[in-house]
Amino acid sequence: MPPPVPSPSRRVARILRTSLFAQVACALVLGVVVGKLWPGVATDLQPLGDGFTRLIKTIISPLVFCVVVVGIAKAGDLKAFGRIGLKALIWFEVASTLALLIGLLAANVVRPGSGMHVDPATLDASAVDAKTGGGSLPTTTEFVVHSLPTSFVGAFAENSLLQVLVLACLVGAALLHLGHTKVPKVLPAIEQAQEIIFAIVGFVMRLAPIAVFGAMAVLIGNYGLGVIETYGKLIILCYAAAALFVTLLAVALRLVTGLSLWKFLRYIREELLLALGTASTESVMPRVMQKLRRAGAREDAVGLVLPTGYSFNLDGASLYLSIGTLFIAQAVGVDLSLSQQVTVILVLMLTSKGMAGIPGSAFLALSATASSLGAIPAGAVALLLGVDRIMDSMRVVTNLLGNCVAVFAVSRWEGALDVELAKRVLDGEVVAGAEEEPAEPEATEGAASPAGQVSPAPSVSRSGSVGPEAAGGAPVVVVPPRFGKEPASGNS
């Protein structure tokens, strides 16, 4: 007798209970409704999004440290790690420069600021200072020096990813130098700490829908939907340029690795929606690192490329800055020559690096670009104050996808990507990090799994708990890492 088919209401209830994607999507829509109908109440919901982001930030630095140290130790080759870093920087520079060129081309063709005839004298330049907190972008020397830690604990306390990366490289190199015989318990301990951190990520992710609801309600409550009408042309242009750039990323990923970006989008759909709702790539970084590792990218590549990209590969920000610079110039009636636009690219290539973590960094970069040209009044940057928050979603999603593609491309370039495993994971043949709640097992206890199917990293349920089975009761096939040497007493 076939099992009874559940009613539509029960199916919907199950989806909402088990699918993080559905929960976040509903929270996003509900946040928009609350922000529109009760803007006064919505602005008081800021702590919901801020609290979630703070919780995620507390585990980013320890997670990056553990992943990088374990990756270097298992790869067994410090030179390979150095090559990964060099290739990542080359990829970052090419990708961010391409984003700048696409932005300039789009702004020249569409001209979103033409016809506005804004008088710069009517703009409040002090509002930009309030947005940036009177800060400034670091010089190249300051950026390099600041990436070196002054103390081991200080790097973690300040949540400085570059400093944590430096420390992780030093610890990983020391483990390789000493060997497993002299320090046999250190690597297994770090691996176990890594598993604890991933479990914490699962607990925190339960709060993701609440964070998205609060963040979206605050956005709509503060700015309303009217800003979309005022800056409609600019907003559409930025999102269209981002779509074009993502399409080029898809082509590059297919050519370099043979993987499909659209299947990858489906694979990380929960993380994308969360980044879209909270306007923060940091909120999804731990989960994305976990999924990239399970999709065949080697641990050292994931641990180095993804966190470094947060400072060096801001593709979405590059698009926005180039379009925003020309929008401001067109709005105040300044026609930039070809040489001036080349200057814009060169300046933004420098100022777009090291923006991460600096309040109002986009306005600081725009102000620096305007000052270098000498033709655009500095106060004209205030034109973008009303639309900047709307652009956050475009920036964070484009940044996230750009860095994920960089991980796959650099891993493939270095031979640190299991392409067959990646294809199986993206096709759904191998369940990795499944978001569905495990169903009740139908098989009898003690049933042996097929030979050779080792599960060193079982599937993770929506709550982050570890389980041996995916939804539906089918055994999960999790392929162990195929790179490097496994320590005799370690846990993978």
LUMPA-21933 format. One line per field, with one value per residue (C-alpha): residue number from 1; residue in one letter; x, y, z. Coordinates in Angstrom, 3 decimals. Example, Ala and Ser with C-alpha at 12.3 -4.5 7.8 and 13.67 -1.06 7.14 Angstrom:
// LUMPA-21933
num: (1; 2)
residuo: (A; S)
px: (12.300; 13.670)
py: (-4.500; -1.060)
pz: (7.800; 7.140)
This chain:
// LUMPA-21933
num: (1; 2; 3; 4; 5; 6; 7; 8; 9; 10; 11; 12; 13; 14; 15; 16; 17; 18; 19; 20; 21; 22; 23; 24; 25; 26; 27; 28; 29; 30; 31; 32; 33; 34; 35; 36; 37; 38; 39; 40; 41; 42; 43; 44; 45; 46; 47; 48; 49; 50; 51; 52; 53; 54; 55; 56; 57; 58; 59; 60; 61; 62; 63; 64; 65; 66; 67; 68; 69; 70; 71; 72; 73; 74; 75; 76; 77; 78; 79; 80; 81; 82; 83; 84; 85; 86; 87; 88; 89; 90; 91; 92; 93; 94; 95; 96; 97; 98; 99; 100; 101; 102; 103; 104; 105; 106; 107; 108; 109; 110; 111; 112; 113; 114; 115; 116; 117; 118; 119; 120; 121; 122; 123; 124; 125; 126; 127; 128; 129; 130; 131; 132; 133; 134; 135; 136; 137; 138; 139; 140; 141; 142; 143; 144; 145; 146; 147; 148; 149; 150; 151; 152; 153; 154; 155; 156; 157; 158; 159; 160; 161; 162; 163; 164; 165; 166; 167; 168; 169; 170; 171; 172; 173; 174; 175; 176; 177; 178; 179; 180; 181; 182; 183; 184; 185; 186; 187; 188; 189; 190; 191; 192; 193; 194; 195; 196; 197; 198; 199; 200; 201; 202; 203; 204; 205; 206; 207; 208; 209; 210; 211; 212; 213; 214; 215; 216; 217; 218; 219; 220; 221; 222; 223; 224; 225; 226; 227; 228; 229; 230; 231; 232; 233; 234; 235; 236; 237; 238; 239; 240; 241; 242; 243; 244; 245; 246; 247; 248; 249; 250; 251; 252; 253; 254; 255; 256; 257; 258; 259; 260; 261; 262; 263; 264; 265; 266; 267; 268; 269; 270; 271; 272; 273; 274; 275; 276; 277; 278; 279; 280; 281; 282; 283; 284; 285; 286; 287; 288; 289; 290; 291; 292; 293; 294; 295; 296; 297; 298; 299; 300; 301; 302; 303; 304; 305; 306; 307; 308; 309; 310; 311; 312; 313; 314; 315; 316; 317; 318; 319; 320; 321; 322; 323; 324; 325; 326; 327; 328; 329; 330; 331; 332; 333; 334; 335; 336; 337; 338; 339; 340; 341; 342; 343; 344; 345; 346; 347; 348; 349; 350; 351; 352; 353; 354; 355; 356; 357; 358; 359; 360; 361; 362; 363; 364; 365; 366; 367; 368; 369; 370; 371; 372; 373; 374; 375; 376; 377; 378; 379; 380; 381; 382; 383; 384; 385; 386; 387; 388; 389; 390; 391; 392; 393; 394; 395; 396; 397; 398; 399; 400; 401; 402; 403; 404; 405; 406; 407; 408; 409; 410; 411; 412; 413; 414; 415; 416; 417; 418; 419; 420; 421; 422; 423; 424; 425; 426; 427; 428; 429; 430; 431; 432; 433; 434; 435; 436; 437; 438; 439; 440; 441; 442; 443; 444; 445; 446; 447; 448; 449; 450; 451; 452; 453; 454; 455; 456; 457; 458; 459; 460; 461; 462; 463; 464; 465; 466; 467; 468; 469; 470; 471; 472; 473; 474; 475; 476; 477; 478; 479; 480; 481; 482; 483; 484; 485; 486; 487; 488; 489; 490; 491; 492)
residuo: (M; P; P; P; V; P; S; P; S; R; R; V; A; R; I; L; R; T; S; L; F; A; Q; V; A; C; A; L; V; L; G; V; V; V; G; K; L; W; P; G; V; A; T; D; L; Q; P; L; G; D; G; F; T; R; L; I; K; T; I; I; S; P; L; V; F; C; V; V; V; V; G; I; A; K; A; G; D; L; K; A; F; G; R; I; G; L; K; A; L; I; W; F; E; V; A; S; T; L; A; L; L; I; G; L; L; A; A; N; V; V; R; P; G; S; G; M; H; V; D; P; A; T; L; D; A; S; A; V; D; A; K; T; G; G; G; S; L; P; T; T; T; E; F; V; V; H; S; L; P; T; S; F; V; G; A; F; A; E; N; S; L; L; Q; V; L; V; L; A; C; L; V; G; A; A; L; L; H; L; G; H; T; K; V; P; K; V; L; P; A; I; E; Q; A; Q; E; I; I; F; A; I; V; G; F; V; M; R; L; A; P; I; A; V; F; G; A; M; A; V; L; I; G; N; Y; G; L; G; V; I; E; T; Y; G; K; L; I; I; L; C; Y; A; A; A; A; L; F; V; T; L; L; A; V; A; L; R; L; V; T; G; L; S; L; W; K; F; L; R; Y; I; R; E; E; L; L; L; A; L; G; T; A; S; T; E; S; V; M; P; R; V; M; Q; K; L; R; R; A; G; A; R; E; D; A; V; G; L; V; L; P; T; G; Y; S; F; N; L; D; G; A; S; L; Y; L; S; I; G; T; L; F; I; A; Q; A; V; G; V; D; L; S; L; S; Q; Q; V; T; V; I; L; V; L; M; L; T; S; K; G; M; A; G; I; P; G; S; A; F; L; A; L; S; A; T; A; S; S; L; G; A; I; P; A; G; A; V; A; L; L; L; G; V; D; R; I; M; D; S; M; R; V; V; T; N; L; L; G; N; C; V; A; V; F; A; V; S; R; W; E; G; A; L; D; V; E; L; A; K; R; V; L; D; G; E; V; V; A; G; A; E; E; E; P; A; E; P; E; A; T; E; G; A; A; S; P; A; G; Q; V; S; P; A; P; S; V; S; R; S; G; S; V; G; P; E; A; A; G; G; A; P; V; V; V; V; P; P; R; F; G; K; E; P; A; S; G; N; S)
px: (0.000; 1.571; 2.186; -0.394; 0.462; 0.746; -1.544; -0.167; -0.324; 1.745; 4.278; 4.608; 4.969; 7.700; 9.597; 9.441; 10.599; 13.492; 14.691; 16.913; 16.421; 12.638; 12.966; 15.324; 13.188; 10.055; 11.948; 13.189; 9.663; 8.267; 11.025; 10.091; 6.414; 7.133; 9.562; 7.012; 3.958; 5.576; 8.858; 9.026; 8.943; 11.273; 14.132; 14.168; 14.961; 18.598; 19.925; 18.538; 20.865; 23.766; 23.630; 23.793; 26.735; 28.605; 28.116; 29.442; 32.440; 33.488; 34.166; 35.617; 39.193; 39.500; 37.968; 40.357; 43.297; 42.311; 41.521; 44.799; 46.974; 45.348; 45.540; 49.272; 50.056; 48.106; 49.384; 52.897; 54.405; 54.924; 56.058; 52.693; 50.993; 53.113; 52.193; 48.506; 48.886; 50.691; 48.188; 45.319; 46.724; 47.087; 43.487; 42.252; 43.952; 42.642; 39.086; 38.871; 40.344; 37.790; 35.032; 36.305; 36.365; 32.836; 31.598; 33.181; 31.894; 28.363; 28.350; 29.599; 26.953; 23.932; 25.022; 22.867; 23.662; 23.089; 20.290; 20.292; 22.061; 22.919; 24.506; 27.310; 26.833; 23.430; 24.875; 25.794; 29.434; 29.405; 27.011; 29.818; 32.107; 29.400; 29.086; 32.829; 33.404; 36.190; 38.319; 40.619; 41.811; 45.231; 48.235; 50.012; 52.681; 50.104; 48.142; 51.191; 52.372; 48.887; 48.690; 51.527; 50.338; 51.765; 50.667; 49.196; 46.069; 45.675; 45.107; 42.136; 40.852; 40.822; 39.360; 42.015; 41.860; 45.156; 46.979; 45.318; 46.403; 50.015; 49.910; 48.292; 51.001; 53.710; 52.101; 51.522; 55.123; 56.353; 54.302; 55.818; 59.307; 58.932; 57.033; 54.298; 56.774; 57.857; 54.407; 51.983; 49.070; 48.986; 47.446; 44.711; 43.845; 43.511; 41.370; 39.094; 38.830; 37.840; 35.001; 33.789; 33.785; 31.731; 29.246; 28.960; 28.339; 25.395; 23.941; 24.314; 22.820; 19.511; 19.198; 19.745; 16.037; 15.658; 18.748; 17.492; 14.072; 15.615; 18.137; 15.598; 13.006; 15.592; 16.638; 13.110; 12.129; 15.053; 15.109; 11.680; 10.906; 10.929; 14.725; 14.355; 12.280; 14.745; 17.851; 16.147; 18.420; 21.585; 20.326; 19.242; 22.576; 24.624; 22.655; 22.747; 26.533; 26.844; 24.782; 27.099; 30.154; 28.682; 28.002; 31.673; 32.589; 30.433; 32.271; 35.667; 34.710; 33.535; 36.711; 39.115; 37.458; 34.576; 32.151; 28.812; 28.354; 24.575; 24.763; 27.063; 24.477; 21.938; 24.463; 24.977; 21.507; 20.946; 24.213; 23.491; 20.061; 21.491; 24.217; 21.568; 19.371; 22.067; 24.264; 27.286; 29.657; 31.082; 27.761; 28.179; 31.956; 32.192; 29.460; 30.882; 34.325; 32.748; 30.853; 33.869; 35.919; 33.179; 32.946; 36.483; 38.668; 41.692; 41.729; 44.835; 43.421; 40.075; 41.718; 44.034; 42.116; 38.680; 39.758; 42.401; 39.759; 37.814; 40.552; 41.937; 39.055; 36.107; 34.609; 31.184; 32.730; 34.894; 31.813; 29.993; 32.938; 33.579; 29.893; 29.456; 32.400; 31.016; 27.471; 28.644; 30.585; 27.618; 25.188; 27.222; 27.846; 31.523; 32.624; 35.589; 38.099; 39.597; 42.808; 40.803; 38.871; 42.146; 43.174; 39.920; 40.828; 44.367; 43.237; 40.433; 42.788; 44.656; 41.852; 39.601; 42.206; 42.015; 38.473; 37.097; 36.158; 36.498; 33.276; 32.063; 34.982; 33.117; 32.743; 36.386; 37.417; 35.064; 36.341; 39.954; 39.143; 37.363; 40.299; 42.819; 40.885; 40.490; 37.438; 34.710; 33.741; 34.396; 30.948; 29.321; 29.988; 27.019; 24.771; 25.204; 24.306; 20.675; 21.353; 24.501; 22.689; 20.542; 23.772; 25.118; 23.221; 24.712; 28.193; 28.177; 26.700; 29.123; 32.061; 31.032; 30.658; 33.910; 35.813; 34.180; 35.084; 38.611; 38.868; 37.854; 40.024; 43.169; 42.650; 42.387; 45.421; 47.450; 46.057; 44.292; 40.744; 39.015; 36.981; 35.051; 33.978; 33.028; 30.826; 29.135; 28.465; 27.086; 24.932; 23.535; 24.920; 26.994; 25.198; 27.544; 26.325; 22.693; 20.241; 17.345; 16.562; 17.318; 14.258; 13.637; 15.877; 14.038; 16.949; 17.673; 20.318; 23.796; 23.418; 26.861; 27.616; 29.184; 32.864; 35.134; 32.595; 34.437; 32.704; 35.282; 33.065; 29.389; 26.550; 25.431; 21.775; 20.161; 20.966; 24.605; 24.426; 26.301; 24.280; 25.150; 22.166; 20.631; 16.941; 15.111; 17.214; 19.777; 23.385; 25.478; 28.559; 31.251; 34.552; 37.616; 40.298; 42.554; 45.427; 48.376; 49.283; 46.889; 48.418; 48.430; 46.456; 44.436; 40.788; 39.921)
py: (0.000; 3.332; 5.848; 8.636; 11.854; 14.765; 17.724; 20.922; 22.742; 20.023; 20.087; 23.864; 23.562; 20.953; 23.115; 26.099; 23.907; 22.219; 24.579; 27.486; 28.972; 29.101; 30.544; 33.319; 34.108; 34.478; 36.601; 38.880; 39.451; 39.964; 42.506; 44.509; 44.513; 45.610; 48.294; 49.706; 49.605; 50.459; 52.328; 53.650; 50.146; 48.783; 51.115; 49.668; 46.205; 47.049; 44.851; 41.727; 41.996; 43.469; 40.740; 37.979; 39.626; 39.989; 36.298; 35.307; 37.635; 35.950; 32.668; 33.905; 34.440; 31.109; 29.303; 30.863; 30.061; 26.405; 25.857; 27.418; 25.593; 22.236; 22.901; 23.689; 20.736; 18.266; 19.601; 19.030; 21.634; 25.235; 26.172; 25.057; 27.316; 30.232; 29.495; 29.473; 32.906; 34.351; 32.918; 34.211; 37.757; 37.580; 36.382; 39.086; 41.875; 40.687; 40.221; 43.555; 45.444; 43.799; 44.889; 48.487; 48.457; 47.027; 49.717; 52.531; 51.156; 50.791; 54.317; 55.817; 54.029; 54.553; 57.855; 57.480; 60.962; 63.002; 65.555; 65.890; 69.314; 69.167; 72.234; 70.941; 73.963; 72.626; 69.331; 68.744; 67.609; 67.157; 64.234; 62.312; 62.995; 61.694; 58.557; 57.860; 58.919; 61.247; 58.231; 57.691; 54.829; 53.424; 54.118; 51.169; 51.223; 51.406; 48.561; 46.274; 47.128; 46.678; 43.192; 42.135; 41.258; 42.947; 40.075; 36.619; 37.366; 40.881; 39.601; 37.544; 40.265; 42.841; 40.290; 41.237; 38.499; 39.379; 39.251; 35.926; 34.603; 35.585; 33.800; 30.723; 30.549; 30.747; 28.022; 25.790; 26.257; 25.434; 22.225; 21.182; 21.981; 20.043; 17.127; 14.996; 13.023; 16.001; 17.555; 14.665; 16.141; 19.706; 19.076; 16.718; 19.287; 22.058; 19.783; 19.045; 22.756; 23.300; 20.796; 22.568; 25.896; 24.441; 23.102; 26.623; 27.946; 25.548; 26.846; 30.504; 29.890; 29.039; 32.770; 33.713; 34.295; 36.619; 38.576; 38.943; 40.085; 42.766; 43.983; 44.253; 45.982; 48.580; 49.169; 49.784; 51.685; 54.108; 54.684; 53.586; 52.411; 55.980; 55.961; 53.311; 55.739; 58.621; 56.623; 53.992; 54.413; 54.141; 51.139; 49.234; 49.992; 48.754; 45.529; 44.966; 45.503; 43.053; 40.498; 40.919; 40.466; 37.325; 35.955; 36.475; 34.730; 31.787; 31.608; 31.810; 29.095; 26.803; 27.349; 26.919; 24.130; 22.776; 23.572; 25.352; 28.580; 28.199; 24.830; 26.408; 29.155; 26.477; 24.792; 27.972; 29.476; 29.764; 31.645; 33.957; 34.844; 35.455; 37.717; 39.545; 40.094; 41.119; 42.965; 41.251; 38.691; 38.031; 36.531; 33.643; 33.231; 30.244; 28.318; 29.084; 27.868; 24.647; 24.113; 24.888; 22.278; 19.708; 20.573; 19.347; 22.408; 21.643; 23.072; 25.232; 26.812; 27.591; 28.892; 31.258; 32.423; 33.144; 35.263; 37.099; 37.911; 39.819; 42.476; 42.149; 40.979; 43.327; 42.933; 44.286; 47.316; 47.935; 47.950; 50.331; 52.708; 53.083; 53.607; 55.892; 58.105; 58.713; 59.138; 61.931; 63.630; 63.467; 64.711; 67.883; 68.470; 67.416; 65.559; 63.317; 62.862; 59.485; 60.287; 61.255; 57.989; 56.071; 57.949; 56.809; 53.171; 53.543; 55.308; 52.824; 49.892; 51.159; 52.565; 49.519; 47.365; 47.342; 48.761; 45.851; 46.678; 50.471; 52.424; 54.280; 52.932; 53.393; 57.122; 57.397; 55.756; 57.989; 61.108; 60.094; 59.536; 62.898; 64.674; 63.032; 64.223; 67.778; 68.243; 66.838; 68.755; 66.587; 67.413; 65.816; 62.401; 63.134; 62.396; 58.694; 58.789; 57.951; 54.972; 53.457; 51.021; 49.776; 48.946; 46.868; 43.780; 43.987; 44.511; 41.672; 39.061; 39.979; 40.009; 36.612; 34.981; 36.531; 35.065; 31.637; 31.459; 32.529; 29.594; 27.096; 28.671; 28.974; 25.477; 24.078; 26.092; 24.599; 21.068; 21.387; 20.767; 17.404; 18.234; 14.955; 15.372; 19.005; 17.998; 15.268; 17.645; 20.403; 17.858; 16.681; 13.156; 13.592; 15.207; 17.737; 20.093; 19.227; 21.711; 19.327; 17.824; 14.091; 11.908; 8.857; 6.034; 3.151; 0.730; -1.636; -0.695; -1.931; -2.080; -1.862; 0.921; 0.093; -0.581; 2.372; 4.983; 6.622; 9.454; 11.597; 14.681; 13.654; 15.764; 18.721; 19.326; 22.711; 23.119; 22.321; 18.966; 16.073; 13.192; 10.080; 10.290; 12.836; 13.564; 10.489; 8.024; 7.362; 6.966; 10.043; 9.562; 11.924; 11.506; 12.028; 14.544; 13.182; 15.551; 15.580; 13.099; 12.240; 12.375; 9.053; 10.294; 13.120; 13.471; 14.685)
pz: (0.000; -1.043; 1.745; 2.033; 0.204; 2.655; 2.127; 0.545; 3.872; 5.539; 2.694; 3.024; 6.792; 6.362; 3.875; 6.232; 9.100; 7.323; 4.575; 5.584; 2.122; 2.574; 6.075; 4.948; 1.879; 4.025; 6.545; 3.758; 2.390; 5.896; 6.628; 3.528; 4.537; 8.124; 6.964; 4.540; 6.829; 10.179; 9.490; 13.059; 14.486; 11.807; 12.690; 16.208; 14.827; 14.075; 16.934; 15.268; 12.296; 14.255; 16.893; 14.294; 12.523; 15.810; 16.586; 13.169; 13.494; 16.730; 14.909; 11.602; 12.827; 14.704; 11.740; 9.209; 11.475; 11.860; 8.168; 6.981; 9.529; 8.779; 5.044; 5.105; 7.364; 5.221; 1.909; 3.219; 0.888; 1.925; -1.592; -2.953; -0.435; -1.641; -5.246; -4.329; -2.735; -5.779; -8.240; -6.117; -6.183; -9.976; -10.327; -7.947; -9.881; -13.241; -11.935; -10.088; -13.070; -15.358; -12.965; -13.078; -16.890; -17.111; -14.721; -16.708; -20.005; -18.638; -17.169; -20.444; -22.504; -20.228; -18.591; -15.440; -14.093; -17.235; -17.107; -13.299; -13.324; -9.621; -8.015; -5.746; -3.478; -2.455; -1.207; 2.423; 2.370; 6.164; 5.711; 4.023; 6.993; 9.307; 7.189; 7.189; 10.795; 9.683; 8.750; 5.801; 3.666; 4.613; 2.420; 0.800; 3.500; 6.289; 4.723; 4.543; 8.066; 9.524; 8.020; 10.353; 13.871; 16.949; 19.184; 18.765; 20.760; 19.349; 15.803; 17.010; 19.346; 16.532; 14.090; 11.525; 8.894; 7.226; 10.557; 11.391; 7.984; 8.696; 12.057; 10.503; 7.831; 10.504; 12.626; 9.605; 8.475; 11.992; 12.027; 8.703; 9.961; 13.213; 11.724; 13.258; 15.344; 17.465; 17.908; 17.299; 19.234; 17.891; 14.446; 15.727; 18.397; 15.790; 13.610; 16.546; 17.324; 13.693; 14.024; 17.177; 15.323; 12.472; 15.018; 16.493; 12.972; 12.725; 15.983; 14.971; 11.524; 13.180; 13.831; 10.175; 9.328; 12.325; 11.232; 7.647; 8.876; 11.089; 8.516; 5.701; 7.911; 8.960; 5.335; 4.082; 7.243; 6.948; 3.201; 2.002; -1.503; -2.863; -3.187; -5.877; -7.952; -7.475; -8.341; -10.503; -13.510; -11.420; -9.437; -12.555; -14.237; -11.279; -10.973; -14.757; -14.792; -11.887; -13.831; -16.831; -14.624; -13.020; -16.515; -17.386; -14.131; -15.220; -18.551; -16.822; -14.330; -17.131; -19.167; -16.251; -14.273; -16.358; -13.521; -13.818; -11.874; -12.066; -10.325; -7.763; -7.200; -6.399; -4.097; -2.013; -2.451; 1.322; 1.796; -1.136; 0.190; 3.657; 2.240; 0.216; 3.261; 5.742; 3.185; 4.742; 3.260; 6.717; 7.791; 5.326; 5.189; 7.600; 5.799; 2.350; 3.441; 4.630; 1.367; -0.835; 1.027; 0.565; -3.127; -3.749; -3.096; -0.945; 2.560; 2.128; -1.052; 0.585; 3.758; 1.899; -1.178; 0.318; 3.337; 1.272; -1.322; 1.317; 1.172; -2.368; -4.547; -4.034; -7.509; -6.574; -4.893; -7.971; -10.207; -7.898; -7.491; -11.219; -12.034; -9.024; -10.016; -13.503; -12.142; -9.838; -12.638; -15.010; -12.338; -11.686; -15.399; -15.592; -18.717; -17.946; -20.768; -21.673; -19.786; -16.700; -16.881; -17.095; -13.948; -12.319; -13.037; -11.689; -8.511; -7.848; -8.405; -5.337; -3.187; -3.644; -1.879; 1.894; 2.015; 4.024; 7.597; 7.244; 7.943; 4.858; 2.811; -0.485; 0.198; 1.196; -2.071; -4.079; -2.293; -2.957; -6.634; -6.934; -5.289; -7.614; -10.679; -9.414; -11.644; -9.395; -6.223; -3.163; -1.779; -4.825; -3.294; -1.014; -4.008; -3.329; 0.364; -0.281; -2.525; -1.016; 1.266; -1.643; -3.491; -0.602; -1.733; -5.221; -3.834; -1.325; -3.684; -6.479; -4.053; -2.699; -6.112; -7.335; -4.398; -4.710; -8.405; -7.463; -5.030; -7.719; -10.422; -8.309; -6.883; -10.410; -11.500; -8.636; -8.990; -5.640; -6.926; -7.166; -10.269; -10.330; -6.712; -7.388; -10.330; -8.307; -5.413; -7.664; -9.494; -6.160; -6.537; -3.381; -0.455; 1.124; 3.789; 3.120; 4.509; 4.834; 8.192; 8.188; 7.863; 9.994; 8.738; 7.144; 7.002; 9.839; 12.328; 11.725; 7.950; 6.430; 4.010; 0.634; 0.735; 0.302; 1.294; 4.108; 5.948; 7.722; 7.350; 7.638; 6.320; 8.354; 9.050; 8.979; 12.652; 12.102; 13.886; 12.337; 10.959; 8.952; 6.619; 4.322; 3.962; 2.834; 4.798; 2.035; 3.148; 2.466; 0.350; 1.556; -0.218; 1.980; 0.998; -1.721; -1.272; 1.059; 3.745; 6.522; 9.978; 11.746; 14.735; 13.103; 12.250; 8.799)
